[in-house]
Amino acid sequence: MAAISIRSSQSALRILLTAAFIVAIGLMWTGYAQPDERILTLRYLLFALSGIVAFSAPYLLFPDEKAPLIQLGNLGNRPLIQYLFARLAPILWPVFLLIFVILFGDLSTPGSYLGLKLTHFLSGSFLFGAIVLFAISRNIKAGSASQFWKESEKGKKIRQNAADYFKYPLDPGSIPSLINTILITLFGAIPILIGTVLSGIYPPIAESLLMAVVFFIAVRSFYSQRGNIISNYYATNAFFREFFGANMKGEEVSEKRTVEQLWWVPAPIGMHVWQFLVQLDRVIPAGRVVFSGHVVMLFLAYQQPDAGFLLVAWILFALLHHLFMLMTYRKEISPGWLHGWLASPATWFTARFWMQLRWILPLLIGMNLQFFIFGTPNYSLQAIVLTAYLIASALLAGIGISARSKEIKV
């Protein structure tokens, strides 16, 4: 077993190119920024990373294609922990480097405010490390948690009530990831908000001490299950392999979206919208992505930028929703022959456009919640965001249908 390496390796050239890219991005972003602007940028970055880590952690960790080798080698607790961190290292070290460049990549006054920069570098590193540790500790238990939702009577009853009252099925495979996404996002976001308040009252070291405490909590959370990490790893890997494998093969999951639950879709296009939503559910948990985006928007508003900046941010966030529509043009989800065989181009255009209407209500709720708390965006600005959203939805649906029609003719 010692002759077989299960750890990911990177060539020196790849590491060098990655580092050069990160340094270039950091310098272009904050190369000539003032210290307070660097700190604010770091907080924005950490807030975004909370949502990104919360969403991506289960996909980065599981299913693990090297699990059979680990099982054959019969790794103990410590080697397995080392393997998990080695597997994530190629993704984590560029983030720490970016945090360093944001604070120390000062092209105008490189030798100034070194103490302040170091303090906030420690704060950012502690918090990002805490988020990663907490994400691992939460997601590695997902296999055991899924048994409650899938096998226990209480879990089945909760899922049934959700399907009956909210007209939306809760698949037992997605519930643990949904809960973990929310908890990990809040675990990273709340300390940032508290640290921002502390920095306005106490010296910067107070924020660093707070982040060190958060890191200690994450370490405790991770090592509290050290004795069960092997069994949890195997159970969670098997769970995600079964869950993702069934999704990719198109097999039925325990709970799935039905046409009858799409009450907001006109009957003539109900089947077509249902097809898109089921396929997207198998590829990406759209709800978690959108939820993380709304959390980021609240944090942006908390920083109290001008209304024009927030308007642009809301428009960009709204337009990002259309990435889900663009995914429906992938051949694995909607091949060209399917378009020509099952319906006319007008029907597919209407189905995709109507599919995007499902995000209008969350957008309105998010904007009005922000308006209630921070006083912006007002109703006229909300109208601008929704207008841009609807126009972009129609344009992308039309352009995609036109391109697909040419593909069919060829």
C-alpha positions in Angstrom: 0.0 0.0 0.0 2.9 2.3 0.7 3.8 2.2 -3.0 0.4 3.5 -4.1 -0.3 7.2 -3.7 -3.9 8.2 -3.1 -3.2 11.9 -2.7 -3.7 14.4 -5.5 -0.4 15.9 -6.8 0.2 19.2 -8.7 3.1 19.9 -11.0 5.5 22.7 -10.1 4.4 24.5 -13.3 0.8 24.3 -12.4 1.4 25.6 -8.9 3.5 28.5 -10.3 0.9 29.5 -12.9 -1.9 29.3 -10.3 0.1 31.5 -7.9 0.9 34.0 -10.7 -2.8 34.2 -11.6 -3.9 34.7 -8.0 -1.3 37.4 -7.4 -2.3 39.2 -10.7 -6.0 39.1 -9.7 -5.3 40.4 -6.2 -3.1 43.2 -7.4 -5.7 44.3 -10.1 -8.4 44.1 -7.4 -6.7 46.0 -4.5 -3.3 47.0 -5.7 -3.8 50.7 -5.1 -6.6 50.5 -2.5 -6.5 52.1 0.9 -6.2 50.0 4.1 -10.0 50.4 4.9 -10.9 49.4 1.4 -8.7 46.3 1.6 -10.4 45.3 4.8 -13.8 45.8 3.3 -12.9 43.8 0.2 -11.6 41.0 2.5 -15.0 40.9 4.3 -16.9 40.8 1.0 -14.6 37.9 -0.1 -15.1 35.9 3.1 -18.8 36.4 3.0 -18.9 35.1 -0.5 -16.7 32.2 0.4 -19.1 31.2 3.2 -21.8 30.5 0.6 -19.4 29.0 -2.0 -17.9 26.5 0.5 -21.3 25.7 1.9 -22.6 24.8 -1.5 -19.5 23.1 -3.0 -18.1 21.1 -0.1 -20.2 18.0 -0.6 -19.4 18.0 -4.3 -15.7 18.4 -3.7 -15.6 15.6 -1.1 -18.0 13.0 -2.3 -18.4 10.6 -4.0 -14.7 9.8 -3.7 -13.4 7.7 -6.6 -10.4 6.6 -4.5 -12.6 5.2 -1.7 -11.9 1.6 -2.8 -8.2 2.1 -2.4 -8.7 3.7 1.0 -10.8 0.7 2.0 -8.2 -1.7 0.7 -5.5 0.1 2.6 -7.6 0.2 5.8 -6.6 3.7 6.6 -6.8 4.8 10.2 -8.2 8.1 11.6 -5.1 10.2 11.2 -4.2 9.0 7.7 -7.8 9.5 6.5 -7.8 13.1 7.9 -4.5 13.8 6.2 -5.9 12.4 3.0 -9.0 14.6 3.1 -6.9 17.8 3.7 -4.4 16.8 1.0 -7.4 16.3 -1.4 -8.6 19.8 -0.7 -5.2 21.5 -0.6 -5.1 22.4 -4.3 -8.3 24.4 -3.8 -7.5 25.9 -0.4 -4.0 27.3 -0.8 -4.9 29.7 -3.6 -7.6 31.3 -1.4 -5.1 31.8 1.5 -2.8 33.4 -1.1 -5.5 35.7 -2.3 -6.3 36.8 1.2 -2.5 37.6 1.6 -2.3 39.5 -1.6 -5.5 41.5 -0.9 -3.9 42.8 2.3 -0.2 42.9 1.6 -0.3 43.5 -2.2 0.0 47.2 -1.7 1.6 48.9 -4.7 1.3 52.5 -3.3 2.5 52.1 0.3 3.9 48.6 0.6 5.7 49.3 3.9 2.8 51.0 5.7 0.2 49.6 8.1 1.9 46.3 8.3 0.5 45.6 11.8 -3.0 46.3 10.6 -2.5 44.1 7.5 -1.1 41.2 9.6 -4.0 41.4 12.1 -6.6 41.2 9.4 -4.7 38.5 7.5 -4.9 36.4 10.7 -8.6 37.2 11.0 -9.3 36.2 7.4 -7.2 33.0 7.6 -8.8 31.9 10.9 -12.3 32.4 9.5 -11.7 30.7 6.2 -10.0 27.8 7.9 -12.9 27.6 10.3 -15.5 27.5 7.5 -13.6 24.7 5.7 -13.3 22.6 8.9 -16.9 23.1 9.8 -18.0 22.2 6.3 -16.0 19.0 6.4 -17.3 18.1 9.9 -20.9 18.7 8.8 -20.8 17.0 5.4 -18.9 13.9 6.4 -21.9 13.1 8.6 -24.4 13.5 5.8 -24.7 9.8 5.2 -25.8 9.1 8.7 -28.1 12.1 8.8 -29.9 10.9 5.6 -30.9 7.7 7.3 -33.2 9.7 9.6 -35.0 11.4 6.7 -35.2 8.2 4.6 -35.9 5.5 7.2 -37.4 7.0 10.4 -41.1 7.5 10.7 -40.6 11.1 11.9 -38.5 11.9 8.9 -41.0 10.4 6.5 -43.8 12.3 8.1 -42.0 15.7 7.8 -41.3 15.0 4.2 -44.9 14.0 3.5 -46.2 17.2 5.2 -43.8 19.3 3.2 -45.0 17.8 0.0 -48.7 18.2 1.0 -48.6 21.7 2.4 -45.9 23.4 0.2 -46.5 21.3 -2.9 -42.8 20.6 -3.1 -41.2 17.2 -2.4 -38.3 16.9 0.0 -35.9 14.2 -1.3 -34.1 12.5 1.6 -30.9 12.7 -0.3 -31.0 16.5 -0.6 -32.2 17.4 2.9 -28.8 16.9 4.8 -27.0 19.0 2.2 -29.7 21.7 2.4 -29.4 21.9 6.2 -25.6 21.9 6.0 -25.6 24.6 3.4 -27.6 26.9 5.6 -25.6 26.2 8.8 -22.2 26.6 7.1 -23.2 29.8 5.4 -24.4 31.2 8.7 -21.3 29.9 10.5 -19.2 32.1 8.2 -21.5 35.1 7.8 -22.4 35.8 11.4 -18.8 36.2 12.7 -18.2 38.6 9.8 -21.1 40.8 10.9 -20.1 40.7 14.5 -16.4 41.4 13.6 -17.5 44.4 11.6 -19.3 45.8 14.6 -16.3 45.0 16.9 -13.9 46.8 14.6 -15.8 50.0 15.0 -15.6 49.9 18.8 -12.4 48.1 19.7 -8.9 47.7 18.1 -8.5 45.3 15.2 -7.0 42.7 17.5 -10.5 42.1 18.9 -11.8 40.9 15.5 -8.8 38.6 15.2 -9.5 37.1 18.6 -13.2 36.6 17.6 -12.1 34.7 14.5 -9.6 32.7 16.5 -12.5 31.6 18.8 -14.6 30.7 15.7 -11.6 28.6 14.4 -11.3 26.9 17.8 -15.1 26.0 17.7 -14.6 24.6 14.2 -11.6 22.5 15.4 -13.7 21.2 18.3 -16.5 20.3 15.9 -14.2 18.5 13.6 -12.3 16.5 16.2 -15.4 15.7 18.3 -16.2 13.1 15.7 -12.7 11.9 15.1 -13.5 8.5 16.6 -16.3 8.0 14.1 -14.7 9.6 11.1 -13.9 6.4 9.3 -17.4 4.9 9.6 -18.9 8.3 8.7 -16.7 8.6 5.7 -17.6 5.3 4.3 -21.4 5.8 5.0 -21.4 9.3 3.5 -19.4 8.2 0.4 -21.8 5.3 -0.2 -24.8 7.6 0.3 -23.5 10.2 -2.2 -22.4 7.6 -4.7 -26.0 6.1 -4.6 -27.6 9.5 -4.6 -25.6 11.1 -7.4 -25.3 7.8 -9.3 -29.1 7.4 -9.4 -29.4 11.0 -10.5 -26.9 10.7 -13.3 -28.5 7.4 -14.6 -31.9 8.9 -14.6 -33.3 6.4 -12.1 -36.1 7.4 -9.8 -35.3 8.8 -6.4 -37.5 8.3 -3.4 -39.3 11.6 -3.7 -39.4 13.5 -7.0 -41.1 16.5 -8.4 -44.4 15.8 -10.2 -46.3 17.7 -12.8 -49.2 18.3 -10.5 -47.0 20.3 -8.1 -46.2 22.8 -10.9 -49.5 24.7 -10.2 -47.9 27.9 -11.5 -47.3 26.5 -15.0 -50.0 26.5 -17.7 -51.1 23.0 -18.6 -50.0 23.1 -22.3 -46.3 23.6 -21.2 -46.5 21.8 -17.9 -44.8 18.6 -19.1 -42.0 20.6 -20.8 -41.2 22.7 -17.7 -41.4 19.6 -15.5 -38.8 17.9 -17.7 -36.4 20.8 -17.4 -36.8 21.1 -13.6 -36.3 17.4 -13.0 -33.2 17.4 -15.1 -31.8 20.5 -13.4 -32.5 19.0 -9.9 -30.3 16.1 -10.9 -27.4 18.4 -11.8 -27.4 21.3 -9.4 -29.4 22.3 -6.2 -30.6 25.6 -7.6 -32.4 26.6 -4.4 -29.2 26.5 -2.3 -27.3 28.5 -4.9 -30.0 31.2 -4.9 -30.3 31.2 -1.1 -26.5 31.8 -0.8 -26.8 34.7 -3.3 -29.5 36.4 -1.2 -27.3 36.1 1.8 -24.5 37.9 -0.1 -26.9 40.6 -1.2 -28.0 41.2 2.4 -24.3 41.6 3.4 -23.7 44.0 0.6 -26.6 46.1 1.8 -25.3 45.9 5.4 -22.2 47.8 4.1 -24.5 50.7 3.1 -23.1 51.4 -0.4 -24.9 53.9 -2.6 -28.2 52.9 -4.2 -26.7 52.8 -7.7 -24.2 50.2 -6.7 -26.9 48.0 -5.1 -29.1 48.4 -8.2 -26.2 47.1 -10.4 -25.6 44.2 -7.9 -29.3 43.2 -7.9 -29.4 43.3 -11.7 -26.3 41.1 -11.9 -27.6 38.7 -9.3 -30.9 38.5 -11.1 -29.2 37.8 -14.4 -27.2 35.0 -12.9 -30.4 33.1 -12.4 -30.5 32.6 -16.1 -27.5 30.3 -15.9 -30.0 27.6 -14.9 -31.8 28.2 -18.2 -28.6 28.0 -20.2 -27.9 24.6 -18.6 -31.1 23.3 -20.2 -29.4 23.7 -23.6 -26.8 21.0 -22.8 -27.2 18.0 -25.0 -27.3 15.7 -21.9 -30.4 17.5 -20.6 -32.2 18.5 -23.8 -30.8 17.0 -27.0 -31.7 18.5 -30.3 -33.7 15.6 -31.6 -36.0 16.0 -28.5 -36.8 19.6 -29.5 -37.8 18.6 -33.0 -39.7 15.6 -32.0 -41.8 16.6 -29.0 -42.7 20.2 -29.5 -42.4 23.3 -31.6 -39.8 26.0 -31.1 -42.5 28.3 -29.7 -43.4 25.8 -27.1 -39.8 25.3 -25.9 -39.4 29.1 -25.8 -42.4 29.5 -23.7 -41.4 26.6 -21.4 -38.0 28.1 -20.7 -39.3 31.6 -20.2 -42.0 30.4 -17.9 -39.5 28.2 -16.0 -37.6 31.4 -15.1 -40.7 33.0 -13.6 -40.3 30.8 -10.5 -37.5 33.1 -9.3 -39.5 36.3 -9.4 -41.1 35.7 -6.1 -37.8 35.0 -4.3 -36.3 38.1 -5.9 -39.2 40.2 -4.7 -39.0 38.8 -1.2 -35.2 39.4 -1.1 -35.4 43.0 -2.4 -38.3 43.9 -0.1 -36.6 42.4 2.9 -33.5 44.5 2.1 -35.8 47.5 1.5 -37.5 47.0 4.9 -34.1 46.7 6.7 -31.9 49.1 4.8 -34.3 51.3 2.8 -33.1 50.2 -0.6 -33.9 49.2 -3.3 -37.2 51.1 -3.5 -40.1 50.0 -5.7 -38.9 51.9 -8.8 -35.5 50.2 -8.5 -37.1 46.9 -8.0 -39.2 47.4 -11.2 -35.9 48.1 -13.1 -34.4 44.8 -11.8 -37.5 42.8 -12.7 -37.7 44.4 -16.1 -34.1 43.6 -16.9 -34.7 40.0 -15.6 -37.7 39.4 -17.8 -36.1 40.9 -20.9 -32.9 38.8 -20.4 -35.1 35.7 -19.9 -36.9 36.3 -23.2 -33.7 37.1 -25.1 -31.8 34.0 -23.8 -34.8 31.7 -24.4 -35.1 33.1 -28.0 -31.4 33.0 -28.8 -31.1 29.4 -27.5 -34.2 28.3 -29.5 -32.8 29.8 -32.6 -29.4 28.1 -32.2 -31.1 24.8 -31.4 -33.3 25.1 -34.5 -30.2 25.5 -36.7 -28.7 22.5 -35.0 -31.8 20.4 -35.8 -31.8 21.5 -39.5 -28.1 20.6 -39.8 
